[in-house]
Amino acid sequence: MFDIQEIRSQFSILNREVNGKPLVYLDNAATSQKPNSVLEVWNEYYTELNANVHRGIHTLSQLATEEMELSRRKIQKFINAKNDFEVIFTKGTTEGLNLISYILTSKLKQGDEIIISYLEHHSNIVPWQLLCDRTGAKLRVIPIDENGILQLDYLDQFLSEKTKVVSVNQVSNALGIVNPIEEIIAKTRANSNAYIVIDGAQSAPHFSIDVQALDCDFFVFSGHKMYAPMGTGILYGKQEILEDLPPFHGGGEMIAVCSFDGTTYAGLPFKYEAGTPNVGGNIALGAAVDFMNKIGHQNIQNHENALLDYAQKQLLKIDGLKVYGENANRTGVVSFNLEGVGISSDVGMILDKMGVAVRTGHHCTQPIMDFFNIAGTVRASFAVYNTFEEIDLLAEGVKKAQRMLS
Ligand SMILES: *Cc1c(COP(=O)(O)O)cnc(C)c1O
């Protein structure tokens, strides 16, 4: 049974008011709220268990280590990784993508190519530009059409033995478009030996993920967008690839033997987890997975898709409102502008006065904004706790903004 009121009751923050109005939180693609169960686990760690992991012989250190490793196994199941040591704790998607692009440095040379898409977040663009600067490789970008849909015939043209990396997101944070990553991965495997990287920051909160079925080499996501604390994230990598590549950060935890004559590295996952990790956050990320499992992925997806359909329908009733990616397969996000009326931040400010939190601006995806020749959009994004009534309030607010700004 999907009981929205029961779900909402687990998020204390949803009871607060903003500017004298009940909070309508529709900025979930930036970060989701955290349920009490996650906050309790986090709090419990610091009140009952706090100790450094993997180091101490003493009881607390061992308990903290056990809890963090249990969380790693929950995440392994969550993405269906073959082994728990293929699950690396990071501080988020940005760190994961930077880590991957860094450790691939020695695998690329002048004239090689990296393929990304027009729909990427800056954190899936800039690390690859930096890798190009280090190696002389060239970036190729799969274009989109006016619906925001990737034009995969370009991928066919781009793929060759020069292609060393293909890195795309599963869901666009700016438009909510669901990209056909199965097809992208199949084409890439058939026509190159490239490493395949999936940015799952906007898919992990909404879909069930199966990295083995996908057959990607890397999959990265952020905890804070899927009900876990900030400063948490996951890098999944295939065992043989992670074993082959060099470490990223050097330091404690990641060595087998350290001496001035030379250092050998620890096995996975510790080779990629130098330094003291975010133990409390990593444990709480496991609790966030429990929270999602308890509701059920299909229930989450059904509810969020119903919200998206309803939001699009209500918003499109407003004269002069344009939804970007209107006809594309999407999840979780509706991105729009009122044509000829102010700029997105003006609309966002009026909504905020009504307690409605949305994101405005370029959403860390300036190339998409350039493509549509706009400075930004108003983005409403949904989580499992949002309601149809909240969408009515959003639509009402947008109408009010239109009246005030015309
Ligand atoms: C949010 C986001 C990122 C960056 O995630 P951080 O948590 O800020 O590191 C990357 N890609 C996509 C698609 C995102 O939505």
The ligand as an SDF file (V2000), in Angstrom:
LIG
                    3D

 15 15  0  0  0  0  0  0  0  0999 V2000
   23.6620   16.7910   -9.1310 C   0  0  0  0  0  0  0  0  0  0  0  0
   24.2600   16.1940  -10.3340 C   0  0  0  0  0  0  0  0  0  0  0  0
   25.6390   16.0320  -10.4530 C   0  0  0  0  0  0  0  0  0  0  0  0
   26.5960   16.5050   -9.4020 C   0  0  0  0  0  0  0  0  0  0  0  0
   26.3240   15.9110   -8.1670 O   0  0  0  0  0  0  0  0  0  0  0  0
   26.9640   16.4500   -6.8190 P   0  0  0  0  0  0  0  0  0  0  0  0
   26.1560   15.7880   -5.7630 O   0  0  0  0  0  0  0  0  0  0  0  0
   26.7970   17.9400   -6.8260 O   0  0  0  0  0  0  0  0  0  0  0  0
   28.3890   16.0370   -6.8180 O   0  0  0  0  0  0  0  0  0  0  0  0
   26.1110   15.4320  -11.5980 C   0  0  0  0  0  0  0  0  0  0  0  0
   25.2910   15.0030  -12.5610 N   0  0  0  0  0  0  0  0  0  0  0  0
   23.9550   15.1300  -12.4730 C   0  0  0  0  0  0  0  0  0  0  0  0
   23.0880   14.6060  -13.5710 C   0  0  0  0  0  0  0  0  0  0  0  0
   23.4050   15.7380  -11.3610 C   0  0  0  0  0  0  0  0  0  0  0  0
   22.0810   15.8800  -11.2670 O   0  0  0  0  0  0  0  0  0  0  0  0
  1  2  1  0
  2  3  1  0
  2 14  2  0
  3  4  1  0
  3 10  2  0
  4  5  1  0
  5  6  1  0
  6  7  2  0
  6  8  1  0
  6  9  1  0
 10 11  1  0
 11 12  2  0
 12 13  1  0
 12 14  1  0
 14 15  1  0
M  END
$$$$
